[in-house]
Amino acid sequence: MIKAAAAATVLAAMATTPAAAQQAEHAVHHIEGTVLQVAAEGRVESAPDMATISLGVMTEGQTAAAAMAENARRMNALTQALRRAGVAERDIQTSNLSVNPQYVYAENQPPRVTGYQANNQVTVRVRNLDNTGRVIDAAVAAGGNTVNGISFSHADPEAQLDAARRAAAQNARRRADLYAQAFGMRVHRVIAISESGGYAPPMPMPVMARMELSDAATPVAPGEITTNVSVSVTYELR
């Protein structure tokens, strides 16, 4: 009898543990109705507020040192021009630096080095879109001769993603209500929610470097950016 009483005490203690309580609560909320899983997408379009430009300097020389020295001189002038145009130091980042031999090829002869080419590329963030064209012009005027492209984005993409998430949630519920009504039921509760990813891609746009400047800045059209979020929601219908 003493052993039985002790065993009963142990079982009672186990029943009051958090894990046991959670299992009991889960048992109370077991699914009684029909399970419906809905996939939905939320999409918002908005104007960007930041531009990212890839530009730099390409120089050539008889030796690698000569090509790099000329490149450094022109690149220093370019970065100073960017700062004068209103680009902050933190928004200028080196993205590529290289020096490579240049070859000439002749039949039945080994390649011959004719010189060296140095490249220095920076990624520039422009936070005032009205200033984008003038930043490009300032870089070219200072000696920049490679402009590889421009992309537009949001400085705070989470705000756009949150708007797309709300739209995705609304679309999922609307679709769930439609199915529930079609089968003579109603949405009882949400069982599970998962987000399969938010995507706000930058808008790339090629830009050709202008070697002669006019009074007007290079025209740049930022357009709008589409932000997508997909969700999967599991409902219980009754």
C-alpha positions as CSV (number, residue, x, y, z in Angstrom):
1,M,0.0,0.0,0.0
2,I,2.8,2.4,0.8
3,K,4.4,1.7,-2.6
4,A,1.0,2.4,-4.4
5,A,0.6,5.6,-2.5
6,A,4.1,6.7,-3.4
7,A,3.5,5.9,-7.1
8,A,0.3,7.9,-7.0
9,T,2.2,10.9,-5.6
10,V,4.8,10.7,-8.3
11,L,2.1,10.5,-11.0
12,A,0.3,13.6,-9.5
13,A,3.6,15.5,-9.6
14,M,4.2,14.6,-13.2
15,A,0.8,15.7,-14.1
16,T,1.6,19.2,-12.9
17,T,4.8,19.7,-14.8
18,P,4.8,22.3,-17.5
19,A,5.3,19.7,-20.3
20,A,2.4,17.7,-19.0
21,A,0.2,20.9,-18.7
22,Q,1.1,21.9,-22.3
23,Q,0.2,18.4,-23.5
24,A,-3.1,18.6,-21.7
25,E,-3.8,22.0,-23.2
26,H,-3.0,20.8,-26.7
27,A,-5.4,17.9,-26.2
28,V,-8.2,20.3,-25.3
29,H,-7.5,22.2,-28.5
30,H,-7.4,19.3,-30.9
31,I,-8.7,19.8,-34.4
32,E,-12.4,18.8,-34.8
33,G,-13.2,20.4,-38.1
34,T,-11.8,20.4,-41.6
35,V,-8.3,21.6,-42.3
36,L,-7.7,24.1,-45.1
37,Q,-4.2,25.2,-46.2
38,V,-4.1,28.4,-48.2
39,A,-1.1,29.9,-50.0
40,A,-1.4,33.7,-50.8
41,E,0.8,36.5,-51.9
42,G,0.9,40.1,-50.9
43,R,2.3,42.7,-53.3
44,V,2.9,46.4,-52.9
45,E,4.4,49.0,-55.3
46,S,6.1,52.1,-54.1
47,A,8.6,54.6,-55.3
48,P,12.3,53.9,-54.2
49,D,14.2,56.4,-52.0
50,M,17.8,55.2,-52.7
51,A,20.0,54.6,-55.7
52,T,23.1,52.4,-55.9
53,I,25.5,53.2,-58.7
54,S,28.5,51.2,-59.8
55,L,31.3,53.4,-61.3
56,G,35.0,53.8,-61.4
57,V,38.2,54.3,-63.3
58,M,40.0,52.1,-65.9
59,T,43.5,53.0,-66.9
60,E,46.3,51.5,-68.9
61,G,50.1,51.6,-68.7
62,Q,53.3,50.0,-70.0
63,T,53.8,48.5,-66.5
64,A,51.5,47.4,-63.7
65,A,52.9,50.2,-61.5
66,A,52.3,52.8,-64.1
67,A,48.7,51.7,-64.7
68,M,48.0,51.6,-60.9
69,A,49.6,55.0,-60.3
70,E,47.5,56.7,-62.9
71,N,44.4,54.9,-61.7
72,A,45.0,56.0,-58.1
73,R,45.4,59.6,-59.1
74,R,42.1,59.6,-61.1
75,M,40.3,57.6,-58.5
76,N,41.2,60.0,-55.7
77,A,39.8,62.8,-57.8
78,L,36.6,60.8,-58.4
79,T,36.0,60.1,-54.7
80,Q,36.6,63.8,-53.8
81,A,34.1,64.8,-56.5
82,L,31.5,62.3,-55.1
83,R,31.9,63.9,-51.6
84,R,31.5,67.4,-53.1
85,A,28.3,66.2,-54.8
86,G,26.9,65.3,-51.4
87,V,27.7,61.5,-51.1
88,A,28.6,60.6,-47.5
89,E,31.9,58.7,-46.8
90,R,29.9,55.7,-45.5
91,D,28.1,55.5,-48.9
92,I,31.3,55.0,-50.9
93,Q,32.6,51.4,-50.9
94,T,35.3,49.8,-53.1
95,S,33.8,46.8,-54.9
96,N,36.6,45.8,-57.3
97,L,40.3,46.5,-57.6
98,S,42.4,44.7,-60.2
99,V,45.4,45.0,-62.5
100,N,45.8,42.6,-65.4
101,P,48.3,42.2,-68.3
102,Q,47.1,42.9,-71.8
103,Y,48.1,40.4,-74.5
104,V,48.5,40.4,-78.2
105,Y,48.1,37.0,-80.0
106,A,49.9,36.0,-83.2
107,E,49.7,32.7,-85.0
108,N,52.3,30.1,-84.0
109,Q,53.7,32.5,-81.3
110,P,53.2,32.7,-77.6
111,P,51.1,35.6,-76.3
112,R,53.0,38.8,-75.8
113,V,52.3,41.3,-73.0
114,T,51.7,44.8,-74.5
115,G,50.8,46.6,-71.3
116,Y,48.7,46.5,-68.2
117,Q,45.1,47.6,-67.3
118,A,44.1,48.7,-63.9
119,N,40.5,48.9,-62.7
120,N,39.1,50.4,-59.5
121,Q,35.3,50.2,-59.0
122,V,33.2,51.7,-56.2
123,T,29.6,51.2,-55.2
124,V,27.9,54.5,-54.4
125,R,24.7,54.9,-52.5
126,V,22.7,58.1,-53.3
127,R,20.1,58.8,-50.6
128,N,18.7,61.9,-52.4
129,L,17.3,60.6,-55.7
130,D,17.0,64.1,-57.1
131,N,20.8,64.2,-56.9
132,T,21.5,60.9,-58.8
133,G,22.2,62.3,-62.2
134,R,24.5,65.0,-60.9
135,V,26.5,62.4,-58.9
136,I,27.0,60.4,-62.1
137,D,28.1,63.6,-64.0
138,A,30.4,64.7,-61.2
139,A,32.1,61.3,-61.3
140,V,32.6,61.3,-65.0
141,A,33.8,64.9,-65.0
142,A,36.5,63.9,-62.4
143,G,37.9,61.2,-64.6
144,G,35.5,58.2,-64.1
145,N,35.2,56.3,-67.3
146,T,33.2,53.2,-66.3
147,V,29.6,53.4,-65.2
148,N,28.3,49.8,-65.0
149,G,24.8,50.5,-63.9
150,I,22.3,51.7,-61.3
151,S,19.7,50.1,-59.2
152,F,17.0,51.5,-57.0
153,S,15.8,50.3,-53.6
154,H,14.4,51.3,-50.3
155,A,16.6,52.5,-47.5
156,D,14.1,50.8,-45.1
157,P,12.8,47.7,-46.9
158,E,11.1,46.4,-43.8
159,A,8.3,49.0,-44.1
160,Q,7.5,47.8,-47.6
161,L,7.7,44.2,-46.6
162,D,5.4,44.7,-43.7
163,A,2.8,46.3,-46.0
164,A,3.1,43.3,-48.3
165,R,2.7,40.9,-45.3
166,R,-0.5,42.6,-44.3
167,A,-1.8,42.3,-47.9
168,A,-0.8,38.6,-48.0
169,A,-2.6,38.0,-44.7
170,Q,-5.8,39.7,-46.0
171,N,-5.6,37.7,-49.3
172,A,-5.2,34.4,-47.4
173,R,-8.2,35.1,-45.2
174,R,-10.3,36.2,-48.1
175,R,-9.5,33.0,-49.9
176,A,-10.2,30.9,-46.8
177,D,-13.6,32.6,-46.4
178,L,-14.4,31.9,-50.0
179,Y,-13.7,28.2,-49.7
180,A,-15.5,27.9,-46.4
181,Q,-18.6,29.5,-47.8
182,A,-18.5,27.3,-50.9
183,F,-18.6,24.2,-48.7
184,G,-21.2,25.6,-46.3
185,M,-18.7,26.2,-43.5
186,R,-17.0,29.0,-41.7
187,V,-13.4,29.8,-40.7
188,H,-13.1,28.8,-37.1
189,R,-9.4,29.6,-36.3
190,V,-5.9,29.7,-37.6
191,I,-3.8,26.7,-36.9
192,A,-0.4,27.6,-38.4
193,I,1.2,30.4,-40.4
194,S,4.5,30.4,-42.3
195,E,6.2,33.0,-44.5
196,S,8.0,31.6,-47.5
197,G,10.0,34.7,-48.1
198,G,9.8,38.4,-48.8
199,Y,11.4,39.8,-51.9
200,A,12.0,43.5,-52.8
201,P,14.5,43.4,-55.6
202,P,16.4,46.5,-56.6
203,M,15.6,47.9,-60.1
204,P,18.7,47.7,-62.3
205,M,19.1,50.2,-65.1
206,P,22.2,50.4,-67.4
207,V,23.8,53.8,-67.6
208,M,26.3,55.0,-70.2
209,A,29.1,57.3,-69.0
210,R,29.0,60.7,-70.7
211,M,32.4,62.2,-71.4
212,E,31.0,65.7,-72.1
213,L,28.7,67.4,-69.6
214,S,25.9,69.9,-70.3
215,D,24.1,72.2,-67.9
216,A,21.4,69.5,-67.4
217,A,22.2,66.5,-65.2
218,T,22.0,63.0,-66.7
219,P,18.3,62.1,-66.6
220,V,17.4,59.2,-64.2
221,A,13.9,57.7,-63.8
222,P,13.5,55.7,-60.6
223,G,10.0,54.4,-61.3
224,E,8.5,52.0,-58.7
225,I,9.6,48.9,-56.9
226,T,7.3,45.8,-56.4
227,T,7.7,44.1,-53.1
228,N,6.3,40.5,-52.7
229,V,5.7,38.4,-49.7
230,S,4.2,34.8,-49.8
231,V,2.5,33.1,-46.8
232,S,1.0,29.8,-46.2
233,V,-1.9,29.7,-43.6
234,T,-3.6,26.6,-42.2
235,Y,-7.2,27.1,-41.1
236,E,-9.7,25.0,-39.3
237,L,-13.2,25.1,-40.9
238,R,-16.3,24.1,-39.1
